[in-house]
């Protein structure tokens, strides 16, 4: 299974996530990215994968490219990345709804 967002493989994605119980002072410490920067980098990566898939499809249709397998692979890669991003969004929305339901 491919890991387009780099969250599963040992390519550095999983090592950059904050660990439970780790100190949270990120002031002046750029080793642990905050949620916003991590989310934005993943959004940019998914967007780039979708643009690459669109370009590959366009090139196949116009005849600039002949490898159908490569186009299918690029399209599937972008699809999986988008589905992972959608799943993350759904979990964040569920957490928000749960916090919204809490009594203060």
ABEGO torsion letter per residue (X at the ends): XBBAAGAABAAGAAAABBBBGBBABABGBAABBBAAAAAAAAAAAAAAAAAAAAAAAAAAAAGABABAAAAAAAAAAAAAAAAAAAAAAAAAAAAAAAAAABBX
